[in-house]
Amino acid sequence: MAEKLVRYGIMGAASIVPRIIAGIQESPNSEVVAIAARKLDKAAAVASQFKISKAYGSYQELCEDPNIDVVYIPLWNAGHYSGAKLALDNHKNVLLEKPFTLTFSQAQDLFELAKKQHCFLMEAQKAAFLPITKQVRTQLLDKQAIGQIQGVTIQESHPGIDKIPWFHDVSVGGGAFYGSASYSLEYLQLVLKTDITDYQGQISKVGSQADDQAQVHVQLASGILANVYVTTTTDEVPSQITFWGTEGSLTVPNYWKTDRYELTIGNKTQTFKHTQASEFVYEFDHVSKQVLRGKQTSSVMTPEITLQTTKIIEDLYRGWYPKH
């Protein structure tokens, strides 16, 4: 007997949507049944292109559709809280893009509302479910392939932000660190299975604009120190995370969507690969299985990880922009 399909509705027609649809379509227990945008013609165009049965010109209509099990929300950062609240108020399970919300209190409100409504709620974090992420965790923690971990360096380059009109406005979640902080901070927690206990950082910016570069130093409960550097000013910085140990190092290029990693011991470097058509499919597999089992939270991308990360990001931005 075929497994029941979990039906997804997409709230918004952002540039990421085609890749999301590909991930859902590749998942054996998931399907896209509707998409909504603030203008019906925009939603209809996406629906026609990807053979989605329903298109809506309002988010309210999407959330009222009885044939939708999960609402995926890729709205602009400032719209995450209101979009998720609307879906939860209509008893919809929710997969909410990162950054989850702009404040810790908003994140708490959403998880409390989801519990009250008996709905599933999770922050979208595809890196948590990649096969490579599991392999990296095994190499580092179970096999101790690089010996005792001494430190972690994360560096990311995300140019092209001028294509995003609101990116320079920190009040709506613009900024280099807001844009990618969830990946780095949550990857550390997920892979090393430890909390972040201390953090501090600096940014660069033009005038009162949102940050175009950020450098944040964190300490983990295990005692490991990590450095996160994010820039939007150049594409010359290779995006990767490197774990440094007493016997070698392990580097994961483009760690949030990767299909490979490199393990270096002495003078020998090995590359490990895992072929994948879509880096999103594993996340949707997980969400659909959790929903089918009646779960309200993820056993992997837990509320605790999301709440801690949201608090760290908010604390740092309050220090960088005390008037916002």
Stockholm file with secondary structure:
# STOCKHOLM 1.0

chainA/1-324         MAEKLVRYGIMGAASIVPRIIAGIQESPNSEVVAIAARKLDKAAAVASQFKISKAYGSYQELCEDPNIDVVYIPLWNAGHYSGAKLALDNHKNVLLEKPFTLTFSQAQDLFELAKKQHCFLMEAQKAAFLPITKQVRTQLLDKQAIGQIQGVTIQESHPGIDKIPWFHDVSVGGGAFYGSASYSLEYLQLVLKTDITDYQGQISKVGSQADDQAQVHVQLASGILANVYVTTTTDEVPSQITFWGTEGSLTVPNYWKTDRYELTIGNKTQTFKHTQASEFVYEFDHVSKQVLRGKQTSSVMTPEITLQTTKIIEDLYRGWYPKH
#=GR chainA/1-324 SS CCCCCEEEEEECCCTTHHHHHHHHHHSTTEEEEEEECSSHHHHHHHHHHTTCSEEESSHHHHHHCTTCSEEEECCCGGGHHHHHHHHHHTTCEEEECSSCCSSHHHHHHHHHHHHHHTCCEEECCGGGGCHHHHHHHIIIIISCTTSSEEEEEEEEECCCGGGSTTTTCGGGTCSHHHHHHHHHHHHHHHHHTCCEEEEEEEEECSTTSCCSEEEEEEEETTSCEEEEEEESSCSCSCCEEEEEESSCEEEEETTTTCSEEEEEETTEEEEEECCCSCTTHHHHHHHHHHHHTTCSSCSSSCHHHHHHHHHHHHHHHHHHCTTC
#=GC SS_cons         CCCCCEEEEEECCCTTHHHHHHHHHHSTTEEEEEEECSSHHHHHHHHHHTTCSEEESSHHHHHHCTTCSEEEECCCGGGHHHHHHHHHHTTCEEEECSSCCSSHHHHHHHHHHHHHHTCCEEECCGGGGCHHHHHHHIIIIISCTTSSEEEEEEEEECCCGGGSTTTTCGGGTCSHHHHHHHHHHHHHHHHHTCCEEEEEEEEECSTTSCCSEEEEEEEETTSCEEEEEEESSCSCSCCEEEEEESSCEEEEETTTTCSEEEEEETTEEEEEECCCSCTTHHHHHHHHHHHHTTCSSCSSSCHHHHHHHHHHHHHHHHHHCTTC
//
